[in-house]
Amino acid sequence: MNAFLFLYRPPEGPPLTPQQMAEVMPVWMAWMKSLDERGHLKHAGNPLARSGKIVRGKPQTVSDGPFAEAKDLINGYTLIQASDLAQAAELAKGCPMLDGGGSVEVRAIAPM
């Protein structure tokens, strides 16, 4: 099995309301449980805050960020195991983010 990272990108538009979050969380939990029961879940990951800091080059300048376009925002991540990229992409098709118009970027973790 190889390691892959799912990066969750939200649909364009306003973030979910607390009520919408309460409705979708059981669906997310069921999907994660399914991945785990089938031996694919390595780390469930966490949502990411919309704000942070960026540290750049010398002299290690720290600035607020990230300031990405909506299409480039990453809401969270999950680390999974799959036999290959095709299987990882197939597993991503079950992600509840897709139902709301979001996307899942599937990336292989390169060995070092």
trRosetta pair geometry for C-beta under 8 A, 3 or more apart (Angstrom, degrees):
i j d omega theta_ij theta_ji phi_ij phi_ji
1 39 7.8 -123 -86 139 158 106
1 81 4.1 33 160 175 130 113
1 82 6.6 124 -155 53 87 9
1 83 6.3 -66 -111 -82 60 48
2 81 6.9 150 71 -153 31 66
2 82 6.4 -36 61 70 82 61
2 83 7.0 63 15 -177 93 15
2 84 6.7 62 28 -94 132 36
2 88 8.0 -72 84 -48 101 126
2 108 6.5 -16 146 -144 128 101
2 109 7.4 180 166 49 84 84
3 42 6.4 -6 -125 -17 96 165
3 79 6.3 -12 -165 -173 103 98
3 80 7.4 147 -153 81 54 39
3 81 6.1 -38 -95 -97 54 67
3 108 7.4 104 87 -165 59 59
3 109 3.9 -24 98 37 108 130
4 79 7.5 155 80 -157 43 52
4 80 5.2 -24 66 67 93 89
4 81 7.4 150 18 -104 84 18
4 82 5.6 -7 3 23 132 110
4 85 7.2 140 -101 -110 132 58
4 88 4.1 74 -8 -131 177 148
4 106 5.9 -2 177 -171 127 86
4 107 6.5 154 -162 79 73 40
4 108 5.6 -46 -104 -103 79 46
4 109 6.4 -145 -88 -8 23 84
5 77 5.9 -20 -171 -164 98 114
5 78 7.4 152 -158 77 52 44
5 79 5.9 -25 -102 -102 69 66
5 80 7.8 161 -93 22 20 75
5 106 7.6 155 79 -155 50 41
5 107 4.7 -17 58 64 98 97
5 108 7.9 158 16 -114 79 1
5 109 6.1 100 -27 -61 97 92
6 45 7.6 -121 66 -11 92 156
6 77 6.3 152 81 -158 61 56
6 78 4.4 0 50 53 113 93
6 79 7.9 -148 19 -70 77 21
6 80 6.3 46 -19 -4 106 117
6 88 7.9 -161 -68 178 88 100
6 92 5.8 168 -117 -106 116 105
6 95 7.1 174 -172 -84 142 139
6 104 5.2 -25 -161 -166 100 110
6 105 7.3 140 -161 71 45 51
6 106 6.1 -15 -102 -100 67 67
7 74 5.2 -53 -174 -134 103 118
7 77 5.5 -17 -102 -102 57 88
7 104 7.1 140 67 -163 47 54
7 105 4.1 -16 58 57 105 105
7 107 6.7 32 -9 1 111 115
8 74 6.7 103 66 -165 54 67
8 75 4.6 -61 102 60 104 99
8 76 4.8 5 40 58 124 76
8 77 6.8 -151 6 -75 86 36
8 78 7.8 61 -34 -4 107 93
8 95 7.3 -166 -108 -174 102 141
8 97 5.1 -164 -150 -76 107 162
8 102 6.5 22 -176 152 83 138
8 103 7.9 160 -155 86 45 45
8 104 6.0 -21 -101 -105 61 72
9 71 7.2 28 178 -173 133 47
9 72 7.7 -72 -130 -154 122 12
9 73 6.3 126 -143 79 76 65
9 74 6.1 -51 -85 -103 71 52
9 75 6.8 153 -112 0 19 92
9 97 7.6 110 59 165 45 140
9 102 5.7 173 92 -171 57 90
9 103 4.7 -7 61 60 109 88
9 104 7.4 -168 21 -79 80 24
9 105 6.5 64 -17 -19 114 100
10 15 7.2 -24 -174 -112 166 69
10 70 7.8 -78 80 -178 94 87
10 73 6.2 -25 32 90 97 120
10 75 5.0 91 -40 -48 98 130
10 97 7.2 -110 -103 -153 50 107
10 100 7.7 -32 -155 104 73 123
10 102 4.9 -58 -137 -107 30 118
11 100 5.5 -130 -6 129 128 85
11 101 3.4 51 -97 96 139 104
11 102 4.8 -98 -38 -66 71 63
12 70 4.8 82 -119 125 84 141
12 71 6.7 -21 -71 -69 105 73
12 101 7.8 -74 29 128 63 126
16 20 3.9 -130 -168 94 100 123
16 21 4.9 131 114 -58 125 78
16 24 6.9 -74 -145 17 163 139
16 100 7.8 -44 -77 -146 113 162
17 20 4.7 96 49 7 75 102
17 21 7.0 -135 94 -5 40 87
18 21 5.5 -53 -146 36 33 115
18 22 6.4 36 154 -22 65 103
19 22 5.6 -51 -149 33 32 113
19 23 6.6 31 152 -18 63 105
20 23 5.6 -56 -151 36 34 112
20 24 6.2 18 158 -10 69 111
21 24 6.1 -65 -141 43 29 100
21 25 6.1 41 161 -39 66 105
22 25 6.2 -40 -140 15 25 116
23 26 7.7 -66 179 26 30 98
23 27 7.9 16 139 -6 61 113
24 27 5.4 -60 -162 39 53 116
24 28 6.2 54 144 -23 80 103
24 96 5.8 148 -168 150 100 140
24 100 7.5 -15 -107 -42 146 133
25 28 5.5 -52 -146 36 37 113
25 29 6.2 37 156 -20 68 105
26 29 5.5 -52 -143 37 34 113
26 30 6.3 37 156 -21 65 104
27 30 5.8 -52 -149 34 30 111
27 31 6.5 30 152 -18 62 106
27 96 4.5 113 121 -100 117 144
27 99 7.9 -46 148 24 156 150
28 31 5.8 -57 -150 36 31 111
28 32 6.3 29 154 -17 67 107
28 96 5.2 -97 -74 29 69 140
29 32 5.8 -53 -145 39 31 110
29 33 6.2 35 154 -22 65 106
30 33 5.6 -53 -146 36 30 114
30 34 6.4 35 152 -22 63 105
31 34 5.6 -53 -151 33 31 114
31 35 6.6 32 151 -18 64 102
31 94 5.5 167 -140 134 110 106
31 95 6.5 111 173 -113 158 39
31 96 5.9 -147 -16 -24 148 96
32 35 5.7 -52 -151 35 34 112
32 36 6.3 34 151 -19 66 107
32 41 6.4 76 -170 -103 72 146
32 44 5.5 42 -156 -129 134 108
32 78 7.4 -146 -112 -122 98 142
33 36 5.6 -56 -148 38 32 113
33 37 6.1 32 155 -20 67 107
34 37 5.9 -52 -141 36 28 110
34 38 6.5 15 160 -7 62 111
34 94 7.1 -95 87 148 142 156
35 38 6.2 -71 -152 45 26 102
35 40 4.5 -88 -169 75 81 108
35 41 4.3 100 117 -54 103 99
35 78 7.7 45 105 162 169 144
35 80 6.3 -79 -173 -118 131 117
35 91 6.6 81 -113 -171 103 120
35 94 7.9 179 -61 77 95 135
36 39 7.8 48 179 -65 31 19
36 40 7.4 -95 -70 55 22 66
36 41 4.0 -37 -81 32 67 137
36 44 7.9 -18 -65 -75 117 100
39 81 6.9 -60 141 73 75 123
40 80 4.9 6 159 -165 90 105
40 81 5.4 -150 -146 60 48 71
40 82 6.2 29 -137 -72 106 75
40 91 5.9 -168 179 -130 160 152
41 44 6.3 16 -171 -75 123 70
41 78 7.2 -59 -133 -179 85 114
41 79 8.0 88 -168 85 53 62
41 80 6.0 -44 -103 -113 39 77
41 81 7.7 -52 24 17 10 86
42 79 4.3 -68 74 115 112 98
42 80 5.9 174 7 -115 92 17
42 81 5.4 107 -50 -33 106 92
43 78 6.9 -178 90 -160 64 54
43 79 4.0 33 43 43 98 114
44 78 6.0 -35 -163 -125 33 95
45 76 5.6 122 136 166 121 96
45 77 4.2 -152 -139 90 142 62
45 78 4.2 -112 3 -84 129 48
45 79 6.4 140 -57 -5 97 72
46 76 6.1 -131 109 -141 33 108
46 77 7.6 5 45 48 50 76
47 75 6.0 -41 -144 162 83 79
47 76 4.3 -65 -110 -75 42 123
48 52 8.0 -32 176 -49 104 130
48 74 6.0 34 38 106 148 86
48 75 6.2 172 40 174 90 25
48 76 5.4 -178 -6 -85 80 53
48 77 7.4 52 -38 -7 113 89
49 52 6.5 134 82 -59 103 87
50 73 7.3 -15 -129 -146 84 126
51 64 7.1 -32 -163 -167 101 96
51 65 7.9 144 -157 102 61 16
52 64 7.9 134 83 -163 38 54
52 65 6.3 -38 77 90 80 58
52 66 6.2 10 53 -11 109 72
53 62 5.5 -5 -178 -168 121 98
53 63 7.0 149 -158 76 71 32
53 64 6.5 -59 -108 -111 60 35
53 65 6.7 71 -153 43 20 78
54 62 7.3 155 78 -152 45 50
54 63 5.3 -21 60 63 95 85
54 64 7.6 20 15 109 89 14
54 65 4.0 2 -17 49 117 136
54 66 6.3 93 -61 -86 117 68
55 60 5.7 -9 -172 -164 104 78
55 61 7.2 159 -152 79 51 43
55 62 5.3 -18 -98 -96 75 75
56 60 7.5 155 71 -142 38 30
56 61 5.1 -21 59 60 91 95
56 63 7.3 -1 4 12 113 108
57 60 7.2 -140 98 -73 32 37
57 61 7.0 7 63 19 76 95
64 67 7.7 63 113 -43 84 105
68 72 3.7 -118 173 91 123 116
68 73 5.6 167 83 -69 121 58
69 72 5.0 81 57 10 74 107
69 73 7.9 -119 97 -28 40 79
70 73 5.9 -33 -157 -4 40 116
74 77 7.1 16 167 -56 120 91
75 97 7.6 173 51 -116 140 132
75 102 7.6 -36 7 -148 139 147
79 109 7.6 27 -142 -46 100 139
80 88 6.4 146 88 -131 123 94
80 91 6.4 -172 157 111 162 153
82 85 7.7 113 95 -87 128 16
82 87 4.1 -178 -179 98 114 107
82 88 3.9 -170 38 -66 156 77
82 91 6.1 -137 -87 -4 131 138
83 87 4.8 72 43 10 87 153
84 87 5.4 97 53 11 65 98
84 88 7.2 -122 106 -4 35 93
85 88 5.5 -55 -145 38 35 114
85 89 6.2 35 156 -20 68 104
85 106 6.8 129 -158 126 80 120
85 108 5.9 -63 -83 -57 100 112
86 89 5.9 -53 -148 35 29 110
86 90 6.5 32 151 -20 62 106
87 90 5.4 -53 -149 35 35 115
87 91 6.4 39 151 -21 66 102
88 91 5.7 -52 -151 34 32 113
88 92 6.6 37 149 -24 63 104
88 106 5.0 147 126 -170 110 129
88 108 7.5 171 19 -81 164 72
89 92 5.5 -50 -151 30 35 116
89 93 7.2 53 148 -35 60 91
89 106 5.0 -146 -85 34 69 165
90 93 5.8 -37 -165 6 38 118
91 94 6.5 -53 -178 21 46 108
92 95 5.5 -17 -172 -17 60 119
92 104 4.3 -165 -169 102 119 144
92 106 5.2 -113 -37 -68 151 119
93 98 7.2 -10 -157 -12 43 168
95 98 5.2 102 81 -11 87 100
95 102 8.0 -91 125 88 119 108
95 104 4.9 118 20 -51 163 141
96 99 5.5 -39 -165 18 56 117
96 100 7.5 37 149 -5 73 100
97 100 6.4 -70 -165 43 39 101
97 102 3.8 -72 169 78 94 130
97 103 7.1 -70 126 33 118 11
97 104 6.1 126 67 -58 131 91
98 101 7.8 86 -172 -42 34 8
98 102 6.3 -94 -77 68 31 73
98 103 7.1 61 -98 -105 74 36
98 104 6.8 -51 -57 -10 98 104
